[in-house]
Protein backbone atom coordinates (compact mmCIF):
# COMPACT_ATOMS: atom_id res chain seq x y z
CA UNK A 1 0.00 0.00 0.00
CA UNK A 2 2.91 2.33 0.78
CA UNK A 3 4.30 1.90 -2.75
CA UNK A 4 0.94 2.98 -4.22
CA UNK A 5 1.04 6.15 -2.10
CA UNK A 6 4.60 6.87 -3.19
CA UNK A 7 3.63 6.31 -6.82
CA UNK A 8 0.71 8.74 -6.51
CA UNK A 9 2.95 11.35 -4.87
CA UNK A 10 5.61 10.93 -7.56
CA UNK A 11 3.01 11.23 -10.31
CA UNK A 12 1.60 14.32 -8.63
CA UNK A 13 5.02 15.94 -8.58
CA UNK A 14 5.06 15.71 -12.36
CA UNK A 15 1.89 17.78 -12.62
CA UNK A 16 2.32 21.33 -11.39
CA UNK A 17 -0.75 23.59 -11.55
CA UNK A 18 -2.30 21.33 -14.17
CA UNK A 19 0.81 21.37 -16.38
CA UNK A 20 3.11 18.44 -16.91
CA UNK A 21 6.76 19.24 -16.60
CA UNK A 22 9.72 19.51 -14.32
CA UNK A 23 8.95 19.59 -10.59
CA UNK A 24 9.65 22.97 -8.95
CA UNK A 25 13.27 23.51 -7.96
CA UNK A 26 14.54 20.80 -10.31
CA UNK A 27 16.66 21.34 -13.42
CA UNK A 28 14.76 21.02 -16.72
CA UNK A 29 14.15 17.45 -17.81
CA UNK A 30 16.17 16.35 -20.81
CA UNK A 31 15.21 13.60 -23.19
CA UNK A 32 17.82 10.84 -22.97
CA UNK A 33 19.57 9.75 -26.16
CA UNK A 34 18.27 6.20 -26.66
CA UNK A 35 19.09 4.69 -30.08
CA UNK A 36 15.99 3.56 -31.92
CA UNK A 37 13.69 5.32 -29.47
CA UNK A 38 14.69 8.98 -29.18
CA UNK A 39 17.52 9.00 -31.75
CA UNK A 40 18.29 7.20 -35.00
CA UNK A 41 19.11 3.49 -34.79
CA UNK A 42 22.55 2.96 -36.33
CA UNK A 43 22.25 -0.81 -35.82
CA UNK A 44 18.72 -1.74 -36.97
CA UNK A 45 19.74 -5.35 -37.70
CA UNK A 46 21.32 -5.78 -34.26
CA UNK A 47 24.09 -8.43 -34.22
CA UNK A 48 25.08 -8.23 -37.88
CA UNK A 49 25.28 -4.42 -37.86
CA UNK A 50 27.89 -4.44 -35.06
CA UNK A 51 29.73 -7.67 -35.79
CA UNK A 52 31.61 -6.45 -38.86
CA UNK A 53 35.09 -6.53 -40.32
CA UNK A 54 36.51 -3.18 -39.19
CA UNK A 55 39.41 -3.11 -41.64
CA UNK A 56 40.54 0.38 -40.60
CA UNK A 57 41.07 -0.96 -37.07
CA UNK A 58 42.36 -4.37 -38.20
CA UNK A 59 39.54 -5.94 -36.20
CA UNK A 60 37.32 -8.62 -37.74
CA UNK A 61 34.51 -9.32 -35.29
CA UNK A 62 32.11 -10.98 -37.72
CA UNK A 63 30.50 -13.94 -36.00
CA UNK A 64 31.79 -16.28 -38.72
CA UNK A 65 35.34 -15.17 -37.88
CA UNK A 66 34.79 -15.43 -34.13
CA UNK A 67 33.19 -18.87 -34.42
CA UNK A 68 35.94 -20.15 -36.73
CA UNK A 69 38.44 -19.27 -34.01
CA UNK A 70 36.26 -20.84 -31.32
CA UNK A 71 36.01 -24.07 -33.33
CA UNK A 72 39.78 -24.37 -32.83
CA UNK A 73 40.01 -23.11 -29.24
CA UNK A 74 37.96 -20.98 -26.86
CA UNK A 75 39.89 -18.63 -24.60
CA UNK A 76 40.00 -20.26 -21.14
CA UNK A 77 39.00 -16.97 -19.50
CA UNK A 78 35.89 -16.80 -21.69
CA UNK A 79 35.03 -20.41 -20.81
CA UNK A 80 35.35 -19.57 -17.13
CA UNK A 81 33.17 -16.48 -17.59
CA UNK A 82 30.47 -18.41 -19.49
CA UNK A 83 30.39 -21.58 -17.37
CA UNK A 84 27.73 -20.16 -14.98
CA UNK A 85 25.40 -19.69 -17.98
CA UNK A 86 25.57 -23.38 -18.93
CA UNK A 87 22.70 -25.73 -18.08
CA UNK A 88 23.08 -27.61 -14.81
CA UNK A 89 25.51 -30.50 -15.15
CA UNK A 90 27.07 -29.22 -18.40
CA UNK A 91 30.78 -28.40 -18.41
CA UNK A 92 31.79 -26.19 -21.30
CA UNK A 93 34.61 -27.64 -23.39
CA UNK A 94 37.58 -25.88 -24.95
CA UNK A 95 36.04 -25.37 -28.38
CA UNK A 96 32.75 -24.77 -30.19
CA UNK A 97 31.52 -27.29 -32.80
CA UNK A 98 32.29 -26.21 -36.36
CA UNK A 99 29.50 -24.35 -38.14
CA UNK A 100 28.65 -24.38 -41.82
CA UNK A 101 28.16 -21.14 -43.78
CA UNK A 102 24.36 -21.47 -43.54
CA UNK A 103 24.62 -20.76 -39.80
CA UNK A 104 25.47 -17.15 -40.64
CA UNK A 105 22.45 -16.51 -42.88
CA UNK A 106 20.07 -15.74 -40.01
CA UNK A 107 21.84 -14.36 -36.94
CA UNK A 108 20.90 -14.68 -34.07
CA UNK A 109 17.93 -16.97 -34.89
CA UNK A 110 20.25 -19.72 -36.15
CA UNK A 111 22.25 -19.53 -32.91
CA UNK A 112 19.10 -20.35 -30.95
CA UNK A 113 18.88 -23.74 -32.68
CA UNK A 114 21.37 -24.98 -30.09
CA UNK A 115 21.40 -22.07 -27.65
CA UNK A 116 17.67 -22.05 -26.86
CA UNK A 117 16.30 -21.03 -23.46
CA UNK A 118 15.47 -24.70 -22.72
CA UNK A 119 18.68 -26.25 -24.03
CA UNK A 120 20.06 -29.09 -21.93
CA UNK A 121 23.44 -29.09 -23.73
CA UNK A 122 24.43 -25.46 -24.43
CA UNK A 123 24.10 -22.13 -22.63
CA UNK A 124 21.07 -20.06 -23.68
CA UNK A 125 22.01 -17.36 -26.20
CA UNK A 126 20.48 -14.54 -24.18
CA UNK A 127 22.47 -15.34 -21.03
CA UNK A 128 25.74 -15.82 -22.91
CA UNK A 129 25.23 -12.66 -24.93
CA UNK A 130 24.52 -10.53 -21.88
CA UNK A 131 27.55 -11.91 -20.01
CA UNK A 132 29.83 -11.39 -23.04
CA UNK A 133 28.56 -7.92 -23.92
CA UNK A 134 27.95 -6.40 -20.49
CA UNK A 135 30.70 -7.69 -18.19
CA UNK A 136 34.46 -7.52 -17.97
CA UNK A 137 36.99 -4.74 -17.72
CA UNK A 138 38.13 -4.71 -21.35
CA UNK A 139 34.82 -5.01 -23.12
CA UNK A 140 34.43 -3.87 -26.75
CA UNK A 141 30.63 -3.59 -26.56
CA UNK A 142 30.80 -1.37 -23.50
CA UNK A 143 33.77 0.64 -24.77
CA UNK A 144 32.80 1.14 -28.42
CA UNK A 145 29.02 0.96 -28.23
CA UNK A 146 28.30 2.18 -24.70
CA UNK A 147 26.52 -1.03 -23.69
CA UNK A 148 23.29 0.42 -25.07
CA UNK A 149 20.50 -2.16 -24.80
CA UNK A 150 18.65 -0.86 -27.85
CA UNK A 151 21.56 -1.68 -30.15
CA UNK A 152 20.24 -5.26 -29.85
CA UNK A 153 16.75 -5.04 -28.36
CA UNK A 154 14.31 -3.24 -30.70
CA UNK A 155 11.08 -1.64 -29.50
CA UNK A 156 7.98 -1.65 -31.67
CA UNK A 157 6.61 1.75 -30.66
CA UNK A 158 3.11 0.78 -31.78
CA UNK A 159 2.72 -2.49 -29.88
CA UNK A 160 5.24 -1.92 -27.10
CA UNK A 161 6.83 -5.30 -27.83
CA UNK A 162 10.58 -5.89 -27.88
CA UNK A 163 12.41 -8.08 -30.37
CA UNK A 164 15.89 -8.88 -31.61
CA UNK A 165 16.02 -8.94 -35.40
CA UNK A 166 17.79 -11.67 -37.33
CA UNK A 167 19.65 -11.12 -40.57
CA UNK A 168 22.46 -12.51 -42.71
CA UNK A 169 26.02 -11.65 -41.79
CA UNK A 170 27.51 -8.77 -43.80
C-alpha positions in Angstrom: 0.0 0.0 0.0 2.9 2.3 0.8 4.3 1.9 -2.7 0.9 3.0 -4.2 1.0 6.1 -2.1 4.6 6.9 -3.2 3.6 6.3 -6.8 0.7 8.7 -6.5 2.9 11.4 -4.9 5.6 10.9 -7.6 3.0 11.2 -10.3 1.6 14.3 -8.6 5.0 15.9 -8.6 5.1 15.7 -12.4 1.9 17.8 -12.6 2.3 21.3 -11.4 -0.7 23.6 -11.6 -2.3 21.3 -14.2 0.8 21.4 -16.4 3.1 18.4 -16.9 6.8 19.2 -16.6 9.7 19.5 -14.3 9.0 19.6 -10.6 9.7 23.0 -8.9 13.3 23.5 -8.0 14.5 20.8 -10.3 16.7 21.3 -13.4 14.8 21.0 -16.7 14.1 17.5 -17.8 16.2 16.3 -20.8 15.2 13.6 -23.2 17.8 10.8 -23.0 19.6 9.8 -26.2 18.3 6.2 -26.7 19.1 4.7 -30.1 16.0 3.6 -31.9 13.7 5.3 -29.5 14.7 9.0 -29.2 17.5 9.0 -31.7 18.3 7.2 -35.0 19.1 3.5 -34.8 22.5 3.0 -36.3 22.2 -0.8 -35.8 18.7 -1.7 -37.0 19.7 -5.4 -37.7 21.3 -5.8 -34.3 24.1 -8.4 -34.2 25.1 -8.2 -37.9 25.3 -4.4 -37.9 27.9 -4.4 -35.1 29.7 -7.7 -35.8 31.6 -6.4 -38.9 35.1 -6.5 -40.3 36.5 -3.2 -39.2 39.4 -3.1 -41.6 40.5 0.4 -40.6 41.1 -1.0 -37.1 42.4 -4.4 -38.2 39.5 -5.9 -36.2 37.3 -8.6 -37.7 34.5 -9.3 -35.3 32.1 -11.0 -37.7 30.5 -13.9 -36.0 31.8 -16.3 -38.7 35.3 -15.2 -37.9 34.8 -15.4 -34.1 33.2 -18.9 -34.4 35.9 -20.1 -36.7 38.4 -19.3 -34.0 36.3 -20.8 -31.3 36.0 -24.1 -33.3 39.8 -24.4 -32.8 40.0 -23.1 -29.2 38.0 -21.0 -26.9 39.9 -18.6 -24.6 40.0 -20.3 -21.1 39.0 -17.0 -19.5 35.9 -16.8 -21.7 35.0 -20.4 -20.8 35.3 -19.6 -17.1 33.2 -16.5 -17.6 30.5 -18.4 -19.5 30.4 -21.6 -17.4 27.7 -20.2 -15.0 25.4 -19.7 -18.0 25.6 -23.4 -18.9 22.7 -25.7 -18.1 23.1 -27.6 -14.8 25.5 -30.5 -15.1 27.1 -29.2 -18.4 30.8 -28.4 -18.4 31.8 -26.2 -21.3 34.6 -27.6 -23.4 37.6 -25.9 -24.9 36.0 -25.4 -28.4 32.8 -24.8 -30.2 31.5 -27.3 -32.8 32.3 -26.2 -36.4 29.5 -24.4 -38.1 28.6 -24.4 -41.8 28.2 -21.1 -43.8 24.4 -21.5 -43.5 24.6 -20.8 -39.8 25.5 -17.2 -40.6 22.4 -16.5 -42.9 20.1 -15.7 -40.0 21.8 -14.4 -36.9 20.9 -14.7 -34.1 17.9 -17.0 -34.9 20.3 -19.7 -36.2 22.3 -19.5 -32.9 19.1 -20.3 -30.9 18.9 -23.7 -32.7 21.4 -25.0 -30.1 21.4 -22.1 -27.7 17.7 -22.0 -26.9 16.3 -21.0 -23.5 15.5 -24.7 -22.7 18.7 -26.3 -24.0 20.1 -29.1 -21.9 23.4 -29.1 -23.7 24.4 -25.5 -24.4 24.1 -22.1 -22.6 21.1 -20.1 -23.7 22.0 -17.4 -26.2 20.5 -14.5 -24.2 22.5 -15.3 -21.0 25.7 -15.8 -22.9 25.2 -12.7 -24.9 24.5 -10.5 -21.9 27.6 -11.9 -20.0 29.8 -11.4 -23.0 28.6 -7.9 -23.9 27.9 -6.4 -20.5 30.7 -7.7 -18.2 34.5 -7.5 -18.0 37.0 -4.7 -17.7 38.1 -4.7 -21.4 34.8 -5.0 -23.1 34.4 -3.9 -26.7 30.6 -3.6 -26.6 30.8 -1.4 -23.5 33.8 0.6 -24.8 32.8 1.1 -28.4 29.0 1.0 -28.2 28.3 2.2 -24.7 26.5 -1.0 -23.7 23.3 0.4 -25.1 20.5 -2.2 -24.8 18.6 -0.9 -27.9 21.6 -1.7 -30.2 20.2 -5.3 -29.8 16.7 -5.0 -28.4 14.3 -3.2 -30.7 11.1 -1.6 -29.5 8.0 -1.6 -31.7 6.6 1.8 -30.7 3.1 0.8 -31.8 2.7 -2.5 -29.9 5.2 -1.9 -27.1 6.8 -5.3 -27.8 10.6 -5.9 -27.9 12.4 -8.1 -30.4 15.9 -8.9 -31.6 16.0 -8.9 -35.4 17.8 -11.7 -37.3 19.7 -11.1 -40.6 22.5 -12.5 -42.7 26.0 -11.6 -41.8 27.5 -8.8 -43.8 
